[in-house]
Amino acid sequence: MPWYAVRLFHRNLLQVMTMLDREHMTYFVPMHYREYLGSDGKLHRRLVPVINNLLFLKKTATQKEIAQLFDANNMQAHILPKERNCVEGYEIPTREMRELIYICDPDKVLYEIITADEAAMKPGAHVMVTHGPMKGYHGRLVRKHHNYFLLRPYTGFAVMVKVTKWCCKPVHESES
């Protein structure tokens, strides 16, 4: 079953997550740990959304039903479209969502989320990871701050996952 990327027009993601839980809808929000100084003067870690107004929603209802659900709860949201002037939402295949959920696990992998424009500007060879937990994933191998990352573009953004250069094999565009 495919997924939709949903952009929210307010910053109260917790309220949206509560509403989706109440409606028994499956969703995913990329999270990461952020450190902050507490009132006790100690450093604390809190799990927070990477992007405050983006979530992924499993397609268990039509776009119209999803829009009606958000409207009924006085929340404005927009399913990201296939193309700029298109009304139909972009459906993310389940395989890509499983990969995204794995990549964005804050306890397992070092990653960074960047915009689609930033991803387009990064040069790099198309590779496939041959060893380790990312084995079988395709993307572009890019270098940033003396580290290597596998760059995976998604709808409206891209994820850079830290990998070892030696675990990647070049792939020709015709093979992928």
C-alpha positions in Angstrom: 0.0 0.0 0.0 1.6 3.3 -1.0 2.1 6.4 1.2 1.6 10.2 0.8 3.9 12.9 1.9 1.7 15.5 3.7 2.8 19.1 4.3 1.2 20.8 7.2 0.4 24.6 7.3 0.9 24.9 11.0 3.6 23.8 13.4 1.5 21.7 15.9 2.6 18.3 14.6 1.8 16.7 18.0 -1.9 17.7 17.6 -1.9 16.1 14.1 -0.3 12.9 15.3 -2.9 12.6 18.1 -5.7 13.1 15.5 -4.2 10.4 13.2 -3.8 8.0 16.2 -7.5 8.6 17.1 -8.5 7.8 13.5 -6.2 4.7 13.5 -4.2 5.9 10.5 -0.6 4.8 10.0 1.9 7.7 9.7 5.6 8.3 9.9 7.4 11.4 11.1 11.2 11.5 10.7 12.7 12.3 14.2 16.1 13.0 15.6 17.6 13.8 19.0 18.2 17.4 19.9 20.1 18.5 23.0 19.0 21.4 25.1 20.1 22.9 28.5 17.5 22.1 31.1 16.4 24.4 34.0 18.7 22.2 36.2 21.7 23.3 34.2 22.2 19.8 32.7 22.2 18.8 29.1 19.2 16.8 28.1 18.2 15.0 24.9 14.7 15.2 23.4 13.3 13.4 20.4 11.9 16.0 18.0 10.7 16.0 14.3 13.4 16.7 11.7 10.9 18.8 9.7 8.1 20.4 11.8 5.5 20.4 9.0 6.0 17.2 7.2 4.7 13.7 7.8 4.1 10.6 5.7 0.7 9.0 5.7 -0.2 5.5 4.6 -2.8 5.6 1.8 -5.7 3.9 3.6 -8.2 6.5 2.3 -8.6 8.6 -0.8 -7.1 12.1 -1.1 -10.6 13.6 -0.8 -11.3 11.6 2.4 -7.9 12.6 3.9 -8.6 16.3 3.1 -12.0 16.1 4.7 -10.5 14.5 7.8 -8.0 17.4 8.2 -10.7 20.0 7.5 -13.1 18.4 10.0 -10.4 18.8 12.7 -9.6 22.5 11.6 -6.1 21.6 10.4 -4.7 22.7 7.1 -2.6 20.1 5.2 -1.6 19.4 1.6 -0.6 16.1 0.0 2.5 16.7 -2.1 1.5 16.4 -5.8 3.2 14.3 -8.5 4.1 17.4 -10.5 3.9 21.2 -9.9 0.5 21.8 -11.6 -1.0 18.4 -10.8 -3.9 17.8 -8.3 -3.1 14.1 -7.8 -0.8 13.3 -4.9 2.5 11.5 -5.4 2.3 8.0 -4.1 5.5 6.7 -2.4 5.9 3.0 -2.9 6.0 0.9 0.2 9.6 -0.3 -0.5 10.8 3.3 -0.6 9.0 4.1 2.7 10.5 1.1 4.4 13.9 2.3 3.3 13.1 5.8 4.5 11.9 4.6 7.9 15.0 2.5 8.3 17.3 5.3 7.2 15.7 7.9 9.6 15.9 5.7 12.7 17.7 8.1 15.1 19.1 5.3 17.2 20.8 3.4 14.3 22.2 5.5 11.5 23.8 8.9 11.2 21.8 10.9 8.6 21.0 14.4 7.4 17.9 15.6 5.6 18.4 18.3 2.9 16.2 20.0 0.4 15.7 18.7 -3.1 17.5 21.7 -4.5 20.5 21.0 -2.3 20.5 17.4 -3.4 20.5 18.3 -7.1 23.6 20.5 -6.6 25.6 17.7 -5.0 27.8 15.9 -7.5 28.5 12.2 -7.0 28.7 8.8 -8.7 25.7 6.5 -8.7 26.5 3.6 -6.4 25.1 0.5 -4.7 26.0 -0.4 -1.1 27.5 -3.9 -1.1 28.1 -4.4 2.7 26.6 -3.5 6.0 23.1 -2.6 7.1 22.5 -0.5 4.0 23.4 -3.4 1.6 21.4 -3.2 -1.6 20.5 0.5 -1.4 21.2 2.7 -4.4 22.0 6.4 -4.5 24.7 8.9 -5.2 27.9 8.9 -3.2 28.7 12.4 -2.0 31.4 13.8 0.3 30.7 16.4 3.0 33.1 17.4 5.8 35.5 14.6 5.1 32.8 11.9 5.4 31.0 10.0 2.7 27.2 9.8 2.5 24.7 7.9 0.3 22.3 10.5 -1.1 18.7 9.3 -1.6 16.2 11.8 -3.1 12.5 11.6 -2.1 9.5 13.8 -2.7 10.5 17.4 -1.8 13.6 16.5 0.1 16.6 14.1 0.2 18.3 12.0 2.9 22.1 11.7 3.2 23.1 8.6 5.2 26.7 8.2 6.4 28.4 5.2 4.7 31.9 3.9 4.2 33.2 4.6 0.8 34.7 1.1 0.6 31.2 -0.5 1.0 30.0 1.0 -2.2 30.2 -0.2 -5.8 29.8 2.1 -8.8 26.6 1.3 -10.8 26.0 2.4 -14.4 22.7 4.2 -14.9 21.5 1.3 -17.2 21.9 -1.2 -14.4 19.7 0.7 -11.8 
